[in-house]
Amino acid sequence: MADFFRYNFGYSWPWSYGHLVAAVVFLMLAVLAALLGWRKWTIGASAIAALWAVAAFVTFDSGLSRPAALPTERFLRSGSGLVLDGGAGSGRATVMVLLARPKAKVVALDLFAEGYGIGGNEPDRLRANARAAGAESRLEIRKGDLRELPFEPATFDAAVSSFAIDHLRRKDAQQSINEMARVLKPGGQFLLMVLNTDAYVKFAYPLIHLHMYYGHGGNADGWRQPLRTAGFYIVEEGTQPATMYFLAEKPAIAAQGLHP
């Protein structure tokens, strides 16, 4: 619970507290209905709606105020190295890596421009979140475009992109994945985390769960192919609440041609 107040990832209040506000409104309606002697179904429906809103806040909203959870322990299992966070935004995935891999250094890259990601994203917010995690000394922040990364080939030991590439049109998403492959060292890993319109999303947002960022949605095949096109082979895939992930690896020089 302390993490809920420790970090500022910049989500607006409807995303962070919207269901909590709804819970209070529905609860007040249920109490008012009971006091005024309204029909029992009105009281029951209001109480059920309040319980739904509380559950949605706990399962969905509250997670946006905490660092993302590393979905697989196979990512950078050595525990050390230089990691790129592409489309870092306010730093939920950056802090995830810094906390889960305390010997690693992270280069967090983002456009830091309005209209891309969360409003008001600035390097200072990302840096403050890394500081709150006690890991600012292992963070470097760079401004740049996922589609044209400002790094030399084979610079990074691993890379991650969380809820960034799925905000791009298919052509740009493919180019970004290609760029990730280019800047990774042979044998380097790429952890791709994207929105999954699963039961958690449908439960929390039953009326808008069909929003799928240019049609990417929960289509696993739609991500496998771009990864393979970029030269990666997929070593693990799975889901977390509201998240689909793929752990891909760039073939080592000696092993090229041995993997699909």
C-alpha beads as a LAMMPS data file, in Angstrom:
LAMMPS data file: protein, C-alpha beads

260 atoms
259 bonds

1 atom types
1 bond types

-500.0 500.0 xlo xhi
-500.0 500.0 ylo yhi
-500.0 500.0 zlo zhi

Masses

1 110.0

Atoms # bond

1 1 1 0.000 0.000 0.000
2 1 1 2.949 2.318 0.629
3 1 1 3.799 2.185 -3.088
4 1 1 0.418 3.776 -3.810
5 1 1 1.694 7.031 -2.312
6 1 1 5.418 6.672 -3.032
7 1 1 5.341 7.080 -6.798
8 1 1 3.753 9.498 -9.236
9 1 1 3.227 7.831 -12.596
10 1 1 1.046 10.654 -13.848
11 1 1 -2.249 8.896 -14.466
12 1 1 -5.213 11.255 -14.264
13 1 1 -7.678 10.870 -11.396
14 1 1 -10.352 8.992 -13.434
15 1 1 -7.807 6.214 -14.057
16 1 1 -6.337 6.266 -10.542
17 1 1 -9.472 6.860 -8.472
18 1 1 -12.438 6.650 -10.862
19 1 1 -13.827 3.396 -9.502
20 1 1 -13.304 4.560 -5.914
21 1 1 -15.396 7.652 -6.633
22 1 1 -18.033 5.448 -8.252
23 1 1 -18.045 3.190 -5.181
24 1 1 -18.772 6.143 -2.889
25 1 1 -21.576 7.373 -5.174
26 1 1 -23.238 3.963 -5.402
27 1 1 -22.883 3.381 -1.656
28 1 1 -24.489 6.743 -0.881
29 1 1 -27.303 5.889 -3.286
30 1 1 -27.878 2.558 -1.527
31 1 1 -28.009 4.267 1.882
32 1 1 -30.342 6.963 0.571
33 1 1 -32.602 4.333 -0.977
34 1 1 -32.788 2.484 2.342
35 1 1 -33.540 5.646 4.328
36 1 1 -36.271 6.752 1.914
37 1 1 -37.825 3.319 1.716
38 1 1 -37.269 2.829 -1.999
39 1 1 -37.827 -0.562 -3.555
40 1 1 -35.467 -3.291 -2.393
41 1 1 -34.130 -3.943 -5.891
42 1 1 -32.890 -0.339 -5.986
43 1 1 -30.993 -0.826 -2.737
44 1 1 -29.603 -4.173 -3.866
45 1 1 -28.533 -2.924 -7.296
46 1 1 -26.783 0.096 -5.786
47 1 1 -24.973 -2.068 -3.225
48 1 1 -23.842 -4.509 -5.933
49 1 1 -22.602 -1.630 -8.070
50 1 1 -20.641 -0.266 -5.094
51 1 1 -19.006 -3.660 -4.524
52 1 1 -18.133 -3.882 -8.228
53 1 1 -16.502 -0.444 -8.138
54 1 1 -14.420 -1.332 -5.061
55 1 1 -13.279 -4.589 -6.666
56 1 1 -12.411 -2.794 -9.912
57 1 1 -10.367 -0.226 -7.981
58 1 1 -8.432 -2.952 -6.159
59 1 1 -7.828 -5.140 -9.218
60 1 1 -7.157 -2.429 -11.812
61 1 1 -6.884 1.225 -10.741
62 1 1 -4.578 0.757 -7.766
63 1 1 -2.006 -1.071 -9.906
64 1 1 -1.411 2.064 -11.980
65 1 1 0.103 3.751 -8.918
66 1 1 2.731 1.036 -8.476
67 1 1 5.684 -0.097 -10.609
68 1 1 4.846 -2.795 -13.130
69 1 1 5.464 -6.372 -11.979
70 1 1 8.207 -8.278 -13.791
71 1 1 6.247 -11.059 -15.500
72 1 1 9.092 -13.584 -15.789
73 1 1 12.213 -14.350 -13.809
74 1 1 13.921 -15.449 -17.034
75 1 1 14.384 -11.810 -18.060
76 1 1 18.041 -10.827 -17.545
77 1 1 18.553 -13.792 -15.265
78 1 1 22.204 -12.833 -14.759
79 1 1 20.903 -9.843 -12.784
80 1 1 23.297 -7.334 -14.303
81 1 1 23.822 -5.506 -17.579
82 1 1 22.663 -2.475 -19.530
83 1 1 18.912 -2.423 -20.184
84 1 1 16.931 -0.184 -22.525
85 1 1 13.383 0.810 -21.580
86 1 1 11.842 1.942 -24.869
87 1 1 8.915 4.319 -24.441
88 1 1 9.611 4.646 -20.723
89 1 1 7.033 7.345 -20.042
90 1 1 6.768 7.998 -16.316
91 1 1 8.828 4.928 -15.478
92 1 1 6.612 2.054 -14.345
93 1 1 8.697 -0.471 -16.326
94 1 1 11.958 1.358 -15.630
95 1 1 11.386 1.085 -11.884
96 1 1 10.270 -2.522 -12.361
97 1 1 13.660 -3.423 -13.840
98 1 1 15.640 -1.319 -11.359
99 1 1 13.956 -3.053 -8.424
100 1 1 13.920 -6.585 -9.848
101 1 1 17.523 -6.420 -11.128
102 1 1 19.442 -4.323 -8.568
103 1 1 22.778 -4.758 -10.376
104 1 1 21.459 -3.583 -13.744
105 1 1 21.580 -0.087 -15.209
106 1 1 18.600 1.215 -17.196
107 1 1 18.591 3.703 -20.051
108 1 1 15.034 5.088 -20.184
109 1 1 14.072 6.521 -23.559
110 1 1 10.962 8.472 -24.458
111 1 1 9.885 11.326 -26.714
112 1 1 8.691 13.273 -23.637
113 1 1 6.280 15.149 -25.885
114 1 1 2.617 15.959 -25.374
115 1 1 0.350 13.693 -27.352
116 1 1 2.568 10.667 -26.758
117 1 1 1.718 8.701 -23.638
118 1 1 0.556 10.246 -20.375
119 1 1 0.085 14.006 -20.313
120 1 1 2.839 15.980 -18.617
121 1 1 5.476 13.276 -18.960
122 1 1 8.870 14.819 -18.316
123 1 1 12.297 13.397 -17.439
124 1 1 11.994 14.923 -13.950
125 1 1 8.946 12.791 -13.141
126 1 1 10.696 9.624 -14.295
127 1 1 13.802 10.531 -12.326
128 1 1 11.754 11.222 -9.202
129 1 1 10.177 7.766 -9.433
130 1 1 13.594 6.133 -9.756
131 1 1 14.715 8.181 -6.741
132 1 1 11.691 6.976 -4.771
133 1 1 12.787 3.425 -5.572
134 1 1 16.303 4.195 -4.303
135 1 1 17.800 3.525 -7.723
136 1 1 18.412 6.925 -9.331
137 1 1 22.152 6.272 -9.577
138 1 1 21.493 3.390 -12.009
139 1 1 19.280 5.424 -14.334
140 1 1 20.125 7.327 -17.501
141 1 1 17.401 9.230 -19.329
142 1 1 17.504 9.841 -23.084
143 1 1 15.086 11.591 -25.401
144 1 1 14.383 9.723 -28.620
145 1 1 11.977 7.916 -30.912
146 1 1 11.275 4.181 -30.668
147 1 1 11.188 4.027 -34.461
148 1 1 14.711 5.396 -34.802
149 1 1 16.693 4.636 -31.670
150 1 1 19.700 6.913 -31.087
151 1 1 22.073 4.072 -30.202
152 1 1 24.742 2.072 -31.977
153 1 1 24.064 -1.565 -32.891
154 1 1 24.663 -4.152 -30.150
155 1 1 24.632 -1.602 -27.308
156 1 1 22.330 -3.277 -24.783
157 1 1 22.253 -6.573 -22.933
158 1 1 18.466 -6.487 -22.675
159 1 1 15.505 -4.284 -23.516
160 1 1 11.937 -3.840 -22.346
161 1 1 8.968 -1.957 -23.719
162 1 1 5.783 -1.730 -21.668
163 1 1 2.516 -0.339 -23.071
164 1 1 4.301 1.787 -25.654
165 1 1 4.729 -0.183 -28.881
166 1 1 1.063 -1.230 -28.776
167 1 1 0.172 2.472 -28.982
168 1 1 1.743 2.605 -32.458
169 1 1 0.284 1.734 -35.839
170 1 1 1.353 -1.657 -37.148
171 1 1 4.045 -0.328 -39.499
172 1 1 5.578 1.800 -36.737
173 1 1 5.290 -1.041 -34.220
174 1 1 7.244 -3.321 -36.574
175 1 1 9.897 -0.652 -37.098
176 1 1 10.237 -0.197 -33.324
177 1 1 10.689 -3.937 -32.781
178 1 1 13.254 -3.996 -35.587
179 1 1 15.130 -1.211 -33.816
180 1 1 15.083 -3.135 -30.550
181 1 1 16.722 -6.060 -32.337
182 1 1 19.339 -3.784 -33.874
183 1 1 20.512 -2.239 -30.595
184 1 1 20.630 -5.529 -28.660
185 1 1 23.788 -7.562 -28.365
186 1 1 23.710 -11.104 -29.797
187 1 1 21.929 -13.220 -27.219
188 1 1 20.200 -10.158 -25.762
189 1 1 16.619 -10.380 -24.531
190 1 1 13.620 -8.226 -25.358
191 1 1 10.633 -8.184 -22.986
192 1 1 7.551 -6.826 -24.751
193 1 1 4.536 -6.020 -22.552
194 1 1 1.272 -4.966 -24.217
195 1 1 -2.352 -4.394 -23.300
196 1 1 -4.441 -7.553 -23.051
197 1 1 -8.189 -7.029 -23.143
198 1 1 -8.705 -9.852 -20.665
199 1 1 -11.292 -10.515 -17.955
200 1 1 -9.692 -7.900 -15.692
201 1 1 -10.101 -5.144 -18.281
202 1 1 -13.596 -6.266 -19.218
203 1 1 -14.584 -6.401 -15.542
204 1 1 -13.217 -2.959 -14.723
205 1 1 -14.340 -1.277 -17.953
206 1 1 -17.251 -3.310 -19.326
207 1 1 -18.359 -0.567 -21.710
208 1 1 -14.990 0.352 -23.238
209 1 1 -12.990 -2.889 -23.173
210 1 1 -13.040 -3.072 -26.979
211 1 1 -10.493 -0.231 -27.183
212 1 1 -7.450 -2.026 -28.636
213 1 1 -4.865 0.519 -29.766
214 1 1 -5.039 0.254 -33.570
215 1 1 -6.479 -3.251 -33.382
216 1 1 -3.570 -4.871 -31.501
217 1 1 -5.781 -5.891 -28.565
218 1 1 -5.283 -9.351 -27.146
219 1 1 -4.130 -10.982 -30.390
220 1 1 -1.008 -12.984 -29.523
221 1 1 -0.355 -13.944 -33.143
222 1 1 -0.305 -10.264 -33.991
223 1 1 2.811 -9.903 -31.832
224 1 1 4.574 -13.174 -32.541
225 1 1 4.977 -12.380 -36.217
226 1 1 6.556 -8.900 -35.799
227 1 1 9.016 -10.353 -33.283
228 1 1 10.008 -13.139 -35.657
229 1 1 10.217 -10.728 -38.582
230 1 1 12.739 -8.694 -36.573
231 1 1 14.884 -11.817 -36.110
232 1 1 13.859 -12.713 -32.562
233 1 1 12.857 -16.120 -31.365
234 1 1 10.302 -16.288 -28.573
235 1 1 11.431 -18.109 -25.452
236 1 1 8.379 -17.412 -23.252
237 1 1 4.985 -15.786 -23.448
238 1 1 2.151 -15.387 -21.003
239 1 1 -0.255 -13.028 -19.310
240 1 1 -0.653 -10.921 -16.195
241 1 1 -3.797 -8.989 -15.289
242 1 1 -4.488 -6.646 -18.247
243 1 1 -1.099 -7.563 -19.732
244 1 1 0.255 -9.902 -22.386
245 1 1 4.013 -10.401 -22.487
246 1 1 6.581 -11.935 -24.795
247 1 1 10.167 -12.686 -23.820
248 1 1 12.161 -12.809 -27.039
249 1 1 15.838 -13.343 -27.668
250 1 1 18.206 -12.197 -30.378
251 1 1 20.177 -15.201 -31.625
252 1 1 23.805 -15.345 -30.564
253 1 1 26.230 -15.179 -33.490
254 1 1 27.237 -18.813 -33.109
255 1 1 23.603 -19.909 -32.972
256 1 1 22.172 -17.957 -35.895
257 1 1 20.068 -20.150 -38.127
258 1 1 19.410 -22.656 -35.342
259 1 1 16.251 -21.004 -34.072
260 1 1 13.002 -20.157 -35.797

Bonds

1 1 1 2
2 1 2 3
3 1 3 4
4 1 4 5
5 1 5 6
6 1 6 7
7 1 7 8
8 1 8 9
9 1 9 10
10 1 10 11
11 1 11 12
12 1 12 13
13 1 13 14
14 1 14 15
15 1 15 16
16 1 16 17
17 1 17 18
18 1 18 19
19 1 19 20
20 1 20 21
21 1 21 22
22 1 22 23
23 1 23 24
24 1 24 25
25 1 25 26
26 1 26 27
27 1 27 28
28 1 28 29
29 1 29 30
30 1 30 31
31 1 31 32
32 1 32 33
33 1 33 34
34 1 34 35
35 1 35 36
36 1 36 37
37 1 37 38
38 1 38 39
39 1 39 40
40 1 40 41
41 1 41 42
42 1 42 43
43 1 43 44
44 1 44 45
45 1 45 46
46 1 46 47
47 1 47 48
48 1 48 49
49 1 49 50
50 1 50 51
51 1 51 52
52 1 52 53
53 1 53 54
54 1 54 55
55 1 55 56
56 1 56 57
57 1 57 58
58 1 58 59
59 1 59 60
60 1 60 61
61 1 61 62
62 1 62 63
63 1 63 64
64 1 64 65
65 1 65 66
66 1 66 67
67 1 67 68
68 1 68 69
69 1 69 70
70 1 70 71
71 1 71 72
72 1 72 73
73 1 73 74
74 1 74 75
75 1 75 76
76 1 76 77
77 1 77 78
78 1 78 79
79 1 79 80
80 1 80 81
81 1 81 82
82 1 82 83
83 1 83 84
84 1 84 85
85 1 85 86
86 1 86 87
87 1 87 88
88 1 88 89
89 1 89 90
90 1 90 91
91 1 91 92
92 1 92 93
93 1 93 94
94 1 94 95
95 1 95 96
96 1 96 97
97 1 97 98
98 1 98 99
99 1 99 100
100 1 100 101
101 1 101 102
102 1 102 103
103 1 103 104
104 1 104 105
105 1 105 106
106 1 106 107
107 1 107 108
108 1 108 109
109 1 109 110
110 1 110 111
111 1 111 112
112 1 112 113
113 1 113 114
114 1 114 115
115 1 115 116
116 1 116 117
117 1 117 118
118 1 118 119
119 1 119 120
120 1 120 121
121 1 121 122
122 1 122 123
123 1 123 124
124 1 124 125
125 1 125 126
126 1 126 127
127 1 127 128
128 1 128 129
129 1 129 130
130 1 130 131
131 1 131 132
132 1 132 133
133 1 133 134
134 1 134 135
135 1 135 136
136 1 136 137
137 1 137 138
138 1 138 139
139 1 139 140
140 1 140 141
141 1 141 142
142 1 142 143
143 1 143 144
144 1 144 145
145 1 145 146
146 1 146 147
147 1 147 148
148 1 148 149
149 1 149 150
150 1 150 151
151 1 151 152
152 1 152 153
153 1 153 154
154 1 154 155
155 1 155 156
156 1 156 157
157 1 157 158
158 1 158 159
159 1 159 160
160 1 160 161
161 1 161 162
162 1 162 163
163 1 163 164
164 1 164 165
165 1 165 166
166 1 166 167
167 1 167 168
168 1 168 169
169 1 169 170
170 1 170 171
171 1 171 172
172 1 172 173
173 1 173 174
174 1 174 175
175 1 175 176
176 1 176 177
177 1 177 178
178 1 178 179
179 1 179 180
180 1 180 181
181 1 181 182
182 1 182 183
183 1 183 184
184 1 184 185
185 1 185 186
186 1 186 187
187 1 187 188
188 1 188 189
189 1 189 190
190 1 190 191
191 1 191 192
192 1 192 193
193 1 193 194
194 1 194 195
195 1 195 196
196 1 196 197
197 1 197 198
198 1 198 199
199 1 199 200
200 1 200 201
201 1 201 202
202 1 202 203
203 1 203 204
204 1 204 205
205 1 205 206
206 1 206 207
207 1 207 208
208 1 208 209
209 1 209 210
210 1 210 211
211 1 211 212
212 1 212 213
213 1 213 214
214 1 214 215
215 1 215 216
216 1 216 217
217 1 217 218
218 1 218 219
219 1 219 220
220 1 220 221
221 1 221 222
222 1 222 223
223 1 223 224
224 1 224 225
225 1 225 226
226 1 226 227
227 1 227 228
228 1 228 229
229 1 229 230
230 1 230 231
231 1 231 232
232 1 232 233
233 1 233 234
234 1 234 235
235 1 235 236
236 1 236 237
237 1 237 238
238 1 238 239
239 1 239 240
240 1 240 241
241 1 241 242
242 1 242 243
243 1 243 244
244 1 244 245
245 1 245 246
246 1 246 247
247 1 247 248
248 1 248 249
249 1 249 250
250 1 250 251
251 1 251 252
252 1 252 253
253 1 253 254
254 1 254 255
255 1 255 256
256 1 256 257
257 1 257 258
258 1 258 259
259 1 259 260
